[in-house]
Amino acid sequence: MTKPDEAVLWERLADVLNTLDGAGLNVHFGDRMGPETDWRTAPYVYAGSRGGGAQVTWDRKDSRWTVEQR
């Protein structure tokens, strides 16, 4: 299997972040730490303009990004 070009992957990420921002979601990045992360840092991305809704978080157990409700 051929690995995708890294530059293309970063461009896709930039496109998605620009789409979210363009939709008025005001994208923010954070880092949480607590009992749910076994006191290790876990990054997340959320919409600063919305109090509730979805956010993308790093699942330390599964080692992948997942969507969860706030």
Residue pairs with C-beta under 8 A, 6 or more apart in sequence:
17 27
20 27
20 47
21 27
24 49
25 47
25 48
25 49
25 50
26 47
26 48
26 49
27 45
27 46
27 47
27 48
28 45
28 46
28 47
28 48
29 43
29 44
29 45
30 43
30 44
30 45
30 46
31 41
31 42
31 43
31 44
32 41
32 42
32 44
32 57
33 39
33 40
33 41
33 42
37 60
38 60
40 60
42 57
42 58
42 59
42 60
43 57
43 58
44 55
44 56
44 57
44 58
45 55
45 56
45 57
46 55
46 56
46 70
47 53
47 54
47 55
51 70
52 69
52 70
53 69
53 70
54 67
54 68
54 69
54 70
55 67
55 68
55 69
55 70
56 65
56 66
56 67
56 68
57 65
57 66
57 68
58 64
58 65
59 65
59 66
